[in-house]
Amino acid sequence: MATGSGAGRASVRPVDRPRGNNTARSKSVAPRRPPSPARARPAADHDATADLCRVRVALRIRPKNTDELAQGADFDTCVELQPECKKLKLKKNNWASESYQFDEIFGENSSQKRIYEVVAKPVVESVLEGYNGTVMAYGQTGTGKTYTVGQLGKEDPSERGIMVRALEHILSSMSLETDSVAVSYLQLYLESVQDLLAPEKTNIPIVEDPKTGEVSLPGAAIVEIKDLEHVCQLLQIGETNRHAANTKMNTESSRSHAILIIHLQRSLKIKEETTVSIPSDTEHTLPGDLPLVLKSKLLIVDLAGSERIDKSGSEGHMIEEAKFINLSLSSLGKCINALAENSSHIPTRDSKLTRMLRDSFGGTARTSLVVTIGPSARHHSETSSTVLFGQRAMKVVNTIRLKEEVDYETLYKNVENEVDHLTSEMERQQKLRHREKMQLEKRLKESETFLNDLKMISSVQIENLEKEKHQFEYAVKRLMQELEEKEGRNNVLSEKIVHLETSLNEKKQQQLESFSTTQILAETTKTYEKKMGELLRELEEERSRSASMKGHFNVLEQQLSDARSSAQFQENMARELKRELSKITQTFTSQVHSLEEKISQLVSEKELIYGELKSTQAKVQDEASHRQSLEAEVLRLKRSKTDNCVEESKTLCGMVRSGSGLGSEAFMHKSGNLKETLASQRGTISKIFEEVGLPNVLALLKSEELEVQIHAVKVVANLAAEDINQEKIVEEGGLDALLSLLETSENTTIHRATAGAIANLAMNVSNQALIMNKGGARLLANIASKTDDPQTMRMVAGAIANLCGNEKWHAMLKQDGGIKALLGMFQTGHTDVIAQIARGLANFAKCESRVISQGHKKGRSLLIEDGVLSWIMANSTMFPPSTRRHIELAFCHLAQNVENSRDIIITGGIKELLRISKESSRDDARNLAKKALNSNPAFLKEIQ
């Protein structure tokens, strides 16, 4: 695929063909220059290896996510890696598996750097040598394709994906003075090519050159880059404009295929000085003064994940997106199947994706593919489909070609620049001589004028100086006379001052004597006034005491009269109560007789039910004893397996794809026993369900024996974990029984298991309505206020968090105390409980923000009314990254509502938004924080 035609005549040589006189060449038209022959260069040393032209496929498995880690020991994996053999073992069940060979296997802990060096670095180096290249990621939704390819790693450079590392490698290997690097960033969304760097450009056409077969995209933006910071800015812009949505499989699921096209143009002269030697054959040489360029391109493709609607939970417009994604991936799979089978027809025109990747599979590009999978056995079919796609892609062989062009345009520009430079230099020299001549003549005239003016000015100045001299002499004489007169006046004034000082001292002495007498009289007056005030205060206090005593006496008289009247009233009441008591005694006696009859009937019914319960309990005890024996057998087999690990590694090579061909009969016997043990252990719950029946299991929830109730609740909780069983449980009255048990029971184990069952049922939207209408949120909040058990709180918090994900029930959830219950459980300090609290607040805030943005709701957030904002501001940086991410998302969604601005400003939320926009580990949180800061006038005013 190409984005434009090159300049000059290009020589294109297939690598797997020997060099000779009949070298393959492609032609293109150079601007303003006639075509001339080009020379073919020898391929690099590694081109002699035939399998390097094959599509290279590596496999990467992502670590367990939060949901899978939460399952703990119940988590079942279907993948077993053998990195040393570059093999993958895919287990269909406990007794059947298949092995697949790949070019490279990456485990959960493989670093981004190692994946780049193994998968993408060889392709990038080949592109730097003049070949086209493609690096692509394929896999199920939520398996880490975008993380592998498009992670920017702003906070942690070790997290950078293939796009950033490839561009960093290219910039460090090229001289930007003579070479150029440009990028285009596109997305294929709903079978329409859109520009991520210029969102206004949509439905970009795909044009194919009928002569060369090259594919171009006229109209797509091509941006030249100079440094890595510019690269990160462009990728951030593209990631912001790319379509993404929240699904059950992934919170940020890509809904389009992203394609980054890197265009390289390198000067051959510099490359020849370092790595390339030109052959001496005259048929393949050109004059040394004609510059050659190498033009190549690199495609880095982040495909959208394949998905199933029932697993991803897509609805509405997202179903259309999933349909187009799956159709394009299906077309790509058909093309690869046809290439792998050497079919005569390759259906590349079935989809725009296959047309854009025509050069990557079966074309002239060097291609590396990384397929990503997850470990969960729940997605075995999707994992198997991904692995088979990679296996078929390994059979595709590309014929890579090197393309050289005579850079007539650069040559012509150099000659024009040289001519322009010489012409301008000659004109500049002529102008400079003329300017110097004019300046010299002007200076000569100015000097003559200045000399004449100076002579005239000097004569005038001499005359003025003589006049000033006479004036100064006259002024000095006059000043001397005035000075003598002033000295006489000063003597007279000094005598007057001495006389005045003497009289002033005498007056001061008289004033001091009169002041002392006045002060003594004032102090005596103050003493008498103080004594009078004290006597008046004592008189007032005596009057107030007398008044209070009179009031107290009146109150006592009133209480005495009231006590007499109440005593008479109580005597009358006692007589009436005796009469009513006799009537109630007669009624109670008749009711006791009727209740005794009912009790006798209930005792007979109880004996029948007790017999059925005993038989059911016996079955449960048998299953429990059988399970204990199986657990003991598993422990024994694990110890024996540890002792024989060396023998197993030796015999592992003799195992066939069915998983039953080990070389040792003893080991085969042990392996068979282990598989049977694990299968029977996992099937215990399903056996109880099949043998006892769901109605009988639900009936055991009302048993009077605590142990029977506990076992029954655990069975129902495990059944509710499967989507297929939830509808049956609700239809048989299981939800009502669970809510009743949650309300009446006082046992912590029952509370924990019941809350877990309700949390599983709350994953379904229809069940959420039933739970809320039947008062489930109120019961969960009540349990949270009573219990101190962290595991019970974790289950309760998880159930409330699931209910927070439905905006229809937010008001009722708040009214029933669900939000306050979440905040109250924070006091436990348990990490898992706090993680569920943060998840619930994030679900609530996100749904509320979406409804407000759509115009269906207005006003201040319900979360703020319950004090969630203060809690977030106090605890936003105290927890691990996963919990902190949910808290940051909740706060950023609250900040999207303009009605919350005043509360956020008062609590100091502006600083927190600025911190999240710069320091958050998640791109979505940073983007939401920036959006809130830039779109809210109140926030902008506070920042300024």
Helices and strands as residue ranges (DSSP letters): E 10-14, E 25-26, G 45-48, G 50-53, E 56-61, H 66-71, G 72-74, E 79-82, G 83-85, E 87-91, E 97-101, E 104-106, H 112-115, I 116-120, H 121-128, E 132-139, H 145-150, G 157-159, H 162-173, E 180-189, E 192-195, E 207-208, E 215-216, E 223-224, H 228-241, E 244-245, E 253-254, E 257-267, H 268-274, G 282-284, E 292-302, H 309-312, H 317-340, G 348-350, H 352-356, E 365-373, G 377-379, H 380-393, E 401-406, H 408-643, H 645-651, G 652-654, H 665-682, H 684-692, H 694-699, G 700-702, H 706-720, H 723-731, H 734-744, H 748-761, H 765-773, H 776-786, H 790-803, G 807-809, H 810-815, H 818-824, G 825-828, H 831-853, H 862-865, H 868-875, H 881-895, G 898-900, H 901-906, H 909-919, H 923-935, H 937-943
